Every structure is written in C-alpha cells, then in structure tokens.
Amino acid sequence: MGLSQTIDRTRRAAVSGERIERSRSAVAYLPLAVISLAQAGLHLASLGQYGFFRDELYFMACTQHLAWGYVDHPPLSVTLLKLMTDWLGDALWAVRLIGVVAGFLSVWVAGAVAKEYGGKTWAQGIAGLAVAASPTVLVVTHLYSMNGIDVLLWSLGALFFAKLSKRSTPALWMALGVVLGLGLLNKLSVLWLLAGLAVAIVATDRRKELRTPWPWLGFVTALLIASPFVYWQIQNGFPTLEFARNANDTKLTPIAPWMFLAREAVVMNPLAVPLWTVGIVAGLREPKWRGTVLVFLTVMAVLLLNGRSRENYLTPAYVFAIAPGAVALEAWLRKRQTLSKVYTGLYVATMPVMAVLTLPLLPVETLAKVYALKPIQTPDTEKGGYSQIYGFADMFGWQAMAEATGEAWNRIPEVDRGRAVVIASNYGEAGAIQKYGAAELRGRVVGRHNNYWLWGTQGWDGQAAVLVGDFSPGLLNSFSEVTLATRLDSQFAVPEEAHAPVYVVRGLKGSVEDFWAKARVYR
C-alpha cells in the first residue's frame, strides 16, 4: 500500500471511528527520555566552552533594568534570566540553563503532539528526535535569548490546539490563551502563530466554535497577559516599531523564496524534510489534521512574503507539520520495518554531527578548519562581514575589548573620570565592558544601541569619554578632540569587533541631548 493510500485509509478510519484506540496510545517514555537526555547532555558538555554570546551579554544587562518592555523584545525572557541569575549567579552555565531546559521539554511536547494525533511509539519518538536533532533548535536552546523559550511555547500551543481538535472545552481554550499570552510576552513573532490559528479555525469546520464564547475568551486572555508590554510601548513612543522597520530595511538581507526553503531543509535537518512534507500532504487531506497544517503553512507564507526572513523564524512552527507527518509515516512504515530502522538509525546518527556543527564542542581552531571544508558559502541573512566560524564569532573578543577599554579609560585624567563615560557602539560591546571591565568602568558604561540608548547617559556632561566600536565621522566630529587609543586585533571575533577602534574623546561641541539624539540606533 502506497503512502497516499495509507493517508486515505487513516482519514477514513478517523471519520468512521474504526481506530479510536489511536488516541489512547501510550506515551513513548523510553525513546523520548533517551532523546531528550541525549540533547541535554550535548548542551551540558559544551556549556562552558568559548564565551558569552553578544545577545547574552545584553540580556544580562537588561536584568539590571527590569521593565515591562524593551526596544527589541518583550520582558518575559529577561525576567526569567533575572530569577535564574539571582539564584545561581551569572556564570555561563547558569545563564544558558533555561534554554537547555526549554529544549529538553520541547522534545517531550513534540512527542505529546504526535500522540494527540494518534501516534504510537515510533511517531512520538521521531517527532521528538526532529526537535533534538535540528541544528537551529540546538542553537537557539543553547544560547540564552527568547528564541529557545519561543520553541517551547509554540510547541505547547500546538499541543493544546491538538487537544482542542478532539475535545473543545473552556479549560483548553483558556490554557491556549495563557500560552499565547506568555508567548507574546516573550517574542512578538507569536503574532504569526495567532494569524495561523485564525486561518486554521476560519478555514475549517472548527469555525463553528466561534459561535461559543470560549475561543474569544482565550484570545482576550492572551491580550490581557500581553497588555503590560503594549502599555510600555505606548509610554515610550512605540520604539519596537522603529526597531522592526530599521532591522528589516538596514539589517536583514533580501532572500529569494527558493533559497529560504533550501535553508529550511538544512537548518531543520535534511532528514526532517520527509516528516514535514508528508505532514503537509497528509494534513491537507485529513480533516482532523487540516487545521494544524494550515497554521504551519500560514506562518511559512508570511515569512516568504516578507522576503527578508532569517532561517530560525520558522523553526518553532515545524511541530505543527512534523507531528501529523510522523503519524502518517508511522502507518506507512508499519510493514516496511527495514526502511523504518534505516531512517531512524540515520536520523539518530545525525544528532552528534549536527551538535558538532552548531554547539561549541570543538576547540575553536579545529572548528575553523571544519567550517573551512564547507564546499559552498551560503549568503548571509544579515548585512555585515563574513566570519570564518560563522555565529560562533559572537562569543570571542569580549574580554580583550574590555581590557583595551580600561587602558583607554586610564588616559583620561583622574580628576575627569568621575564625569566621564564609556560609550559603546552596540549592545554587545556595552554588555562586554559591563561584564568583564574593571569595577570602576562597569557603572560608567552607556550605549547608543536599542535599550542602552533608552537607559540614557548617566549624567554625562560631554567633557570626556571613551568610544568603543565604529562611529560615523559625523559623530566623531561632534568632539573637539578625538584620539585613537588602540585598535583591537581578535582572530575569531566578528569583523565589526575583530578590529574595532577605541577612542578617547574630549570637548563635546554641542549639547549632550543633541548628540544622544543623533547617536541612537534601533535595529
């Protein structure tokens, strides 16, 4: 029996009720435990390697300024990090532990979604493996940011939506609303999920549920949970809108639809392609699965139409296609045990390979040699220079930058240091100096990038400062005296920091307010 016939048979069984026992299949505890623990083990083995990623340094700075919002993200991820670092300290392993836990739980939730659609042991295990062996999931659950939490929250949304497909209850709609609200407090891309859910409900027979108050109550619950962030935006003049517009126009590079899809085949693991493609086909043909697949297709369409989407943007949505795909493939492979074992074995074998390529497991010199073997250099999704170790470069050069900044600081006469500041060009540089700089420096760091700009100049009078990073000639000309103190030389840092200049400046010609207004960078 072919795959198409299997899908039809599964659909007929669901409609006629011939296989109701599918929904009562047992939880695949053993494979999900092995997969999730293996993923966590790979993370733990590499937690102390290299150094902090630039975004982690920024998030740590944000924990010192708790608020209901930030220029470039909502507050949930910062609040969680604040709780974690207050408890365990700000060591590298402690900062990254939340993401590791989110990845661990996401494996189990993906398996649970497959179970809701009738998946037995193999389907649940392969759905969990699709999460654990995904390069982009490994990356976003290793480096601390809102992205690892995002994967978990989308997966929980998929789980509650799957449960609602079998039994619509007020409690499930409220639970979905809570997850969506927390998702919006974590990352605004959950708006894409809301759009997908709306399409899934309106375009299927589930639209009859809109005649009841429960979907609307779930939606209102989500909005109420997210409302403090909206209020913060109103108070601060909607800076996130400016950030998003600038990032799209000046930071992200255009990408053709075929290239975006080709990248997706790589970053989710090439062996996941059969899962989500079969999931799409099976889901569109099976009424019980159609809504969940429409969520995935809606989010994909939004990202394709944008034309500047990064490869990780679609990552949290894959559970909506992978779960039904795993169930359909499980039925087809039931009489093809050899093929099933080969596919599973190959998938398991890719996990350590993907980990070596995406986690800081190797010595950096070895990693550079491995990446040098890459036959094709894919276009960057963001504008900027090319690094020989790709995203890992954002973990290097920070301590050397802090040391160079301290040496430049000492060039300012001691009598002037009490009124001087260090002005960093971007939030990575500012966060690095606050983390690694001398005690005297940490309280004198300001920045022009995103929320650092909102935090202001700390009473700086414009008479003396150290400037770290690239500043335009126009900003440098705002000072009467500009001295290049040093230029960094970090082998593995990203290009903008590898040879970043450090200036000592004196005598701001105009007012601090005018200079700060010109210096602002939201992107």
ZANUDO-829600 format. One line per 8 residues: number of its first residue (from 1); their letters; for each residue x, y, z of C-alpha. Coordinates in steps of 0.001 Angstrom, whole numbers, plus 524288, in hexadecimal, padded with zeros to 5 digits. Layout:
<sites>
NUM> a> X/Y/Z  ...
</sites>
This chain:
<sites>
1> mglsqtid> 80000/80000/80000  80586/80D28/7FC10  806DA/81917/804B1  7FB54/81FCB/7FE20  7F2AC/813EF/8009D  7F751/8135B/80EA8  7F379/82181/81098  7E5F5/81EDD/80ADF
9> rtrraavs> 7E43F/812F7/81368  7E84A/81A8E/81F77  7DE9C/82539/81BE1  7D381/81B66/81A1E  7D6E1/81510/82709  7D65C/82215/82E01  7C94E/82587/827DE  7C2DF/81855/82A6E
17> geriersr> 7C8B0/8168D/837DF  7CED9/80973/83446  7DB7E/80CF4/83B3F  7D774/814C4/846FA  7E1D8/80DA9/84EBA  7EC37/81591/84789  7E928/82124/85035  7EB5A/818A6/85C21
25> savaylpl> 7F8F2/8146D/85845  802A3/8140A/86371  80CD5/81E75/86584  819DA/81A55/85F85  8215C/81C89/86C21  82DBD/81518/868C5  8310D/81B01/85B5E  82D33/828B8/85F93
33> avislaqa> 8354F/82782/86BFE  8412E/822A7/8647E  83FFD/82D4B/85A13  83DA9/83885/8638F  848AD/8343D/86C94  851F3/832BB/86109  84EC1/84079/85C8A  85081/845EC/86A3E
41> glhlaslg> 85D52/83E89/86B95  862BE/844C1/85F3C  85F04/85227/86472  864EB/84FAD/871C9  87189/84AB7/86BBB  87375/857B1/864E0  86DC7/86190/86E87  87AEF/86675/8731F
49> qygffrde> 88188/86780/865E2  88564/8741E/85EE8  87E7F/87F86/8656C  8720A/88768/86683  86A9C/88A40/859FE  86817/898B8/85795  85970/89768/859D7  85BEC/890A5/866DC
57> lyfmactq> 86422/89C29/86B5E  858FC/8A535/86799  84EAB/89D0E/86E7E  85702/89D08/87ABB  8578A/8ABD8/87A20  848C6/8AC3A/87888  84721/8A4B5/88549  84C8B/8B0C0/88C1A
65> hlawgyvd> 8419A/8B8F3/8862C  83542/8B0E7/88808  829DE/8B6A9/88088  81D6C/8B286/8798B  82433/8B3FA/86C84  830A6/8B66C/864FA  83363/8BC46/857B3  83607/8AF30/8513C
73> hpplsvtl> 82EAE/8A53A/85963  823D7/8A383/8637F  82737/8A121/871D9  82516/8929A/874A6  83285/88D99/870D5  83947/8983A/878C5  830EE/89557/884B6  83404/886D2/88405
81> lklmtdwl> 8427A/889BF/8829D  841E8/892F6/88E42  83BE0/88836/896A0  84609/87E62/89201  851F8/8870B/8940B  84D41/88BB7/8A15B  84C59/87D6C/8A529  85848/87779/89E91
89> gdalwavr> 860E2/88311/89B0D  864D7/88816/88DB2  86E4D/87D64/889AA  86D58/878F8/87B8E  866F2/86BF9/87EF8  85CBE/87290/8879F  858E7/87C5E/87D35  856FB/8719D/87326
97> ligvvagf> 84FDD/867FC/87BD9  84235/86D39/878D1  84404/86AD2/86A47  848F8/85D08/86CCA  83CE6/85A07/874E8  83429/85FE6/86A4F  83A7E/8570A/8602A  838F9/84B2C/868FB
105> lsvwvaga> 82A80/84DDB/86B18  82824/850F0/85CB9  82C0C/842FF/85934  82194/83D9E/86240  81737/8472E/85DA4  819CB/843D9/84F59  817E2/8358E/852B6  80B53/83901/859F5
113> vakeyggk> 80612/84030/84E03  80892/8342F/84598  801A0/82BF6/84FD2  7F5BF/834DE/84F31  7F4B6/83212/840AC  7F551/82371/842E8  803E4/8212D/84283  8095C/8154A/84943
121> twaqgiag> 81745/81307/84DEF  81E4E/81548/84107  816A3/82191/83D66  81893/827A8/84AC5  826FC/8245F/84ADA  829B1/8296A/83D30  82240/8360C/84019  82AB4/8380D/84C22
129> lavaaspt> 836E9/83498/84468  83342/83EB1/83A1E  83448/848F0/844D2  84079/84394/84B51  84843/841B4/83EB1  84486/84EA7/8387E  85061/85794/836D6  84884/863E3/838E4
137> vlvvthly> 841B4/85E87/8450A  84EEC/85A93/84A98  853EA/8686B/8487C  84854/86FE1/84E04  84722/8671D/85A03  855AC/86824/85CEB  8579C/876E8/85C38  84EE4/87E27/865A3
145> smngidvl> 844AB/886DA/85F72  83610/886B2/85D66  8379F/87D30/851F4  83946/870A9/859C6  82D91/8741D/86237  82638/87738/855A1  827F1/86947/850A3  82223/863C8/85D25
153> lwslgalf> 8168D/86D20/85D6B  812FF/86A88/84F2E  813D8/85BF4/851ED  80A9B/85D7D/85D75  80182/8654A/854B9  801AB/85A1C/84AE3  7FEAC/85071/855C1  7F2C7/857D7/85ABD
161> faklskrs> 7EE0B/85A2F/84CDD  7EF29/84B8C/84A3E  7E763/84883/8567E  7DD06/85244/8524B  7DB8A/84B15/84563  7D64D/83F7B/84D06  7CF2F/84621/85828  7CBE5/8548B/858EE
169> tpalwmal> 7CAFD/858DF/86716  7CBD7/86613/86DDD  7D7BF/8617D/87596  7DF57/85E0D/86932  7DC1B/86B14/862C8  7E07D/87229/86F10  7ED08/86A2D/86F67  7EFAB/86D97/86132
177> gvvlglgl> 7ED19/87BE1/8644C  7F6CD/87B9B/86F89  80146/87571/866F4  7FEF6/87F79/85C3E  7FF54/88A9B/86619  80C22/885D8/86BD2  81114/88417/85DF6  80E17/8924F/85ADA
185> lnklsvlw> 81508/89663/8675C  820BB/88EBD/86273  8216B/891B0/853E1  8186F/8991C/84AAF  819C3/88EC9/8400D  80EC4/887D8/84750  8062F/89137/83F88  8092C/88848/833EE
193> llaglava> 80442/87CD3/83BFD  7F7DB/88455/83F1B  7F5F9/886DF/8308D  7F802/87873/82DA8  7EE4F/8744D/83801  7E453/87DF7/832AE  7E5C0/87872/824FD  7E512/86A88/82A2E
201> ivatdrrk> 7D856/86D46/8314C  7D19F/87541/826C4  7D5A7/86C72/81B5E  7D119/85FB5/821A5  7C4A1/85AC6/827F3  7CA27/85F63/834E5  7C4BB/86CDD/831B5  7B813/86869/8380C
209> elrtpwpw> 7BF36/869C9/844EF  7BF6F/8786D/842BA  7B0F6/8783E/84627  7B4DA/874F3/85409  7BB73/87E99/85D34  7C729/875F4/86039  7D03F/878E7/854C2  7CDBB/8874E/856C6
217> lgfvtall> 7D067/8860D/86550  7DD40/87F43/86247  7E0E9/88A50/858F5  7DD6B/894B0/86314  7E57E/88D61/86D36  7F147/88DDA/86438  7EF8E/89C6F/86214  7EE02/89F29/87095
225> iaspfvyw> 7FA89/897D3/873CB  801D1/89F5A/86931  7FB98/8AC85/86C6E  80688/8B188/87573  80FF9/8B0E2/86A07  80658/8B863/8618F  80513/8C2AA/86C30  813EC/8C3CC/86CEF
233> qiqngfpt> 81447/8C5F7/85E3B  80A51/8D0F1/85F55  8120E/8D74E/86A4E  81EAF/8D6E4/86284  819A3/8DAD3/8551A  8190E/8CD19/84F13  827CF/8CB31/84D9D  82606/8BD04/84965
241> lefarnan> 81F4F/8C178/83CF2  82B29/8C9BD/83981  83419/8BE75/83D1F  82CBC/8B4DA/83468  82C5A/8BE52/82900  83ADA/8C164/829E9  83EA1/8B320/82B90  836F4/8AF63/81F7B
249> dtkltpia> 83C3E/8BAB3/81758  84A6C/8BB93/81BB8  84E1D/8AEE5/8227E  8478A/8A347/81BF4  84B3E/89FD0/80E11  84163/89C47/80366  83FEB/88DC1/80112  83949/886C7/7F5BC
257> pwmflare> 82E56/87D43/7F966  835BC/87197/7F3ED  841BA/87513/7FC0A  8398A/876B3/80846  83389/8692C/80653  840CF/8633B/8032B  84626/868A9/80FD6  83A90/86340/81732
265> avvmnpla> 83DD8/855B0/8121A  84B61/85743/8180A  848C1/85E29/824EE  83DEA/854D1/828E4  8463D/84910/824B4  844B6/84397/816E7  83EDF/8371A/81C81  8337C/83F1F/821CC
273> vplwtvgi> 82F37/84297/813FC  8273C/835F8/81247  8209E/83884/81F50  81BB1/8462A/81CAD  818C9/84415/80E33  810E5/837D0/81105  80AAF/83F3E/81C4B  8063D/849EF/81311
281> vaglrepk> 800A7/8405F/80914  7FA45/837A5/8133D  7F541/8432C/81AF2  7EEA9/84998/80F69  7E7D2/83CCA/80C11  7E419/83906/819F1  7D997/841F7/81FD7  7DE20/83F37/82DC1
289> wrgtvlvf> 7EBCD/843E8/82A73  7E88C/84EBF/820E3  7E825/859B2/82AD0  7F586/856E0/8308B  7FBDA/8566B/82315  7F541/86327/81F3E  7FBE4/8698D/82ADD  80915/86571/8259C
297> ltvmavll> 80600/86964/81795  800F8/876BD/81BEE  80D60/879C1/8237A  815C0/874FF/8180E  80E15/87D9C/80EA2  80FF9/88997/8174B  81EA4/88767/817B6  81FBE/884D2/80924
305> lngrsren> 81809/89119/805F4  820C7/89934/80ECE  82C84/8959C/8066B  8366D/898A7/81139  833E9/88DEA/81B1D  83EAF/88724/822B3  83F3A/8786E/822A2  83B93/876E6/830F6
313> yltpayvf> 82ED0/87E75/82FB1  8273B/87281/82B09  82D8A/86908/834AE  82335/8693F/83F88  8183A/866DA/835AB  81D76/859D2/830C6  816F4/851F3/83B7C  809EB/8550A/834DD
321> aiapgava> 80E4A/84D9E/828AC  817AE/8439E/82E4D  80DF3/83D72/837B7  803DF/83956/82D70  80EEC/835B3/8244F  81498/82C92/82E89  80763/82609/83077  80525/82434/821DB
329> leawlrkr> 812DF/81EE0/81FC2  8114D/815AB/82B43  80553/80F8E/824D6  80C53/80E60/817BD  818B2/80899/81D96  8118D/7FE95/825DB  8138B/7F433/81B5E  820C5/7F97B/8174D
337> qtlskvyt> 82893/7F6CE/82397  835C1/7F6CE/81CCB  83365/80439/816FC  82E68/808F8/82425  83AB8/8046F/82B1D  843AA/80A52/820D5  83CCD/81779/82159  83CD5/8179D/83030
345> glyvatmp> 84B0D/81382/830DF  84F4B/81DFD/82754  8479D/8283D/82EC2  84DC2/82453/83BB2  85B45/82497/83575  85947/8329D/830EB  8574A/837A6/83EB6  865A8/837BC/8430B
353> vmavltlp> 8699A/83CD8/835A9  8601C/8483A/836AB  864B3/84ABA/84490  872EB/84BBA/84060  86F3A/85599/835EA  86644/85DE1/83E62  86B11/85CD4/84C72  8783C/86133/851FC
361> llpvetla> 87D5B/85359/8539E  88A0B/8542B/84BE1  89610/85C87/84E7D  8940B/868F9/846C0  89FDC/86682/83E0B  89A64/8592D/83A5F  88CF9/85F04/8381F  892B4/868F5/82EB2
369> kvyalkpi> 898F6/85DE9/826FA  88C26/85666/82695  884BD/86226/82164  88F6F/864AC/81776  88BB9/857A6/8112F  87E2A/85CB6/80E0D  87D19/85BC9/7FF29  87349/866D4/7FD7D
377> qtpdtekg> 87249/87383/804F8  863EE/876C0/80669  85FE0/8850A/80640  85ECC/88BAA/8136D  8514E/88F18/818A0  856C3/89B62/81EFF  85F34/8A619/8195E  86D12/8A663/81E6E
385> gysqiygf> 87A41/8A025/81C7A  87CD3/891AE/81AEA  88274/889E7/82650  889FF/87D4D/824B4  88294/876F9/82FFC  8754A/87CE6/82CEC  86C9E/87F97/838CC  876AD/87A60/8425A
393> admfgwqa> 87E75/886D5/83FD8  874FF/88E4B/84886  87AD9/88712/85426  888BA/88C32/8524F  89047/898B9/854A9  88852/89E27/85FF3  89268/89D3A/86AC4  89CEB/8A331/86233
401> maeatgea> 89393/8AE4F/85EFF  890FB/8B0D9/86D5E  89F97/8B10B/8703E  8A256/8BA88/86515  8974C/8C33B/869C0  89D15/8C368/87761  8AA52/8C7A6/871FB  8A3DE/8D297/86A51
409> wnripevd> 89C2F/8D698/87663  8A8C8/8D85F/87DE6  8AD02/8E29B/873F1  8A259/8EB95/878E7  8A79C/8F400/88421  8A2F6/8EE9B/8910D  89C69/8FB64/89475  89375/8F9F2/8887C
417> rgravvia> 89007/8EB89/889BD  88506/8EDBA/89368  87D66/8F4CB/888B4  88200/8EC9D/87D21  87B33/8E0EB/87705  87E1E/8D5C3/86DB1  87551/8D692/861C2  873E8/8C9B0/85A87
425> snygeaga> 86F83/8C8D7/84C73  8670D/8BCBA/84E50  8610A/8B50E/85966  86AE5/8A9EE/8587C  87622/8B339/85AE1  86F07/8BA16/865F2  86B53/8AD39/86C54  8792D/8A802/86B19
433> iqkygaae> 87F1E/8B3B5/87211  874F8/8B2B8/87CC9  877DA/8A447/87E63  886A4/8A407/87D02  88AF4/8B208/87FA2  89134/8B712/88BFC  887EB/8BA97/8970C  889F1/8C916/89478
441> lrgrvvgr> 8853C/8C76F/88678  87934/8BEF7/88875  870ED/8C9D8/88DE4  87536/8D38A/88371  8714A/8CC16/87728  866EF/8D1CA/86E4A  86325/8CDEE/86096  85C11/8D30B/854BA
449> hnnywlwg> 85630/8C617/8507E  84823/8C1E9/8537F  844D1/8C230/861FC  85238/8C73D/865CF  84E56/8D3E2/85F17  841C4/8D48E/86716  84977/8D2D8/873A9  84FF5/8DFD6/870CA
457> tqgwdgqa> 85D30/8E625/87343  85E08/8E4F3/88228  86006/8F377/8842D  86B5A/8F4AF/87A9D  86F48/902D7/87886  875DB/90118/86B3B  88388/904A9/86F8D  88A47/8F771/86E5D
465> avlvgdfs> 886E3/8E9A4/86A08  88C25/8DD01/86476  8857F/8D8C1/857DB  885C9/8CA3B/854B7  882A8/8C520/8472E  87F73/8CB64/83A3A  879AC/8D906/83A94  8769A/8E119/82EA8
473> pgllnsfs> 87F5D/8ECAD/82B25  873F2/8F58A/82E47  87353/8F0C3/83C4E  88214/8F120/83DF4  8823C/8FF1B/838E6  87911/902BB/843FD  88514/90350/84CD0  89003/90D4A/84D23
481> evtlatrl> 89A4A/902E5/84F87  89A2C/8F4C5/84A9B  8A59C/8EB97/84D6E  8A66A/8DDAD/84896  8AAE6/8D669/854DD  8ABE5/8C8F6/84EA6  8A631/8BFF6/84477  8A2AB/8B221/84871
489> dsqfavpe> 8A83A/8A612/84206  89FEA/89A35/8457E  8A194/88E92/83C83  89458/8882D/83E02  88B64/893A3/84165  8813E/8989F/837D0  886CC/8A248/82DE4  880BF/8AE53/83423
497> eahapvyv> 88752/8AB18/84118  8938B/8A3F5/83C89  89A47/8B0D1/83920  89166/8BA6B/84002  89723/8C7BB/84371  8976E/8CD43/85136  897B7/8DC25/85221  899DF/8E5E0/85CFC
505> vrglkgsv> 891DC/8F20D/85A1F  890E5/8FF3E/860B6  888EA/90B99/85F90  87B64/908C1/859FB  87864/91463/8514D  869B3/91472/852EA  86067/90FF9/85D84  86017/90220/862B9
513> edfwakar> 851AB/90151/85F2F  8542C/9048E/850D9  85F89/8FB08/85009  85798/8F02A/85640  84C50/8F25E/84CF1  8558B/8F11B/84147  85C4B/8E521/846FC  85019/8DCB1/84877
521> vyr> 84FF2/8CF8C/8418B  843B1/8C71D/8421C  845C0/8BAB0/83A42
</sites>
